[in-house]
Amino acid sequence: MRDLNLFDPVPAPHRTKRFWLFVALGIVPILCAPLYMILIDFRPFSFRVQTQSGIITLAMWSAFWWMGLRFGRAGWFAVAMLMFGLVIFAWLHG
């Protein structure tokens, strides 16, 4: 049996333990963000803002991991280009 690595395409990524592990890892920063803001002495955002940004973050995180796992190296390249585009967009509009 061959060992799967991160760059091999998977026919159904949502059925793998690795995908759900990465989804769970995406929840950690969402849950820790209010604690981090308190630790660096910022006033936390409202619950509505935290909920909406958490949902958006988790949706993007899950979609990017699914695309990377589903399409292998080409998927990871597409994810990298999307992230690069989002960074440039945020930099120009920030």
HELIX and SHEET records of a PDB file:
HELIX    1   1 PRO A   13  ARG A   15  5                                   3    
HELIX    2   2 LYS A   17  LEU A   39  1                                  23    
HELIX    3   3 PHE A   47  LEU A   92  1                                  46    
END                                                                             
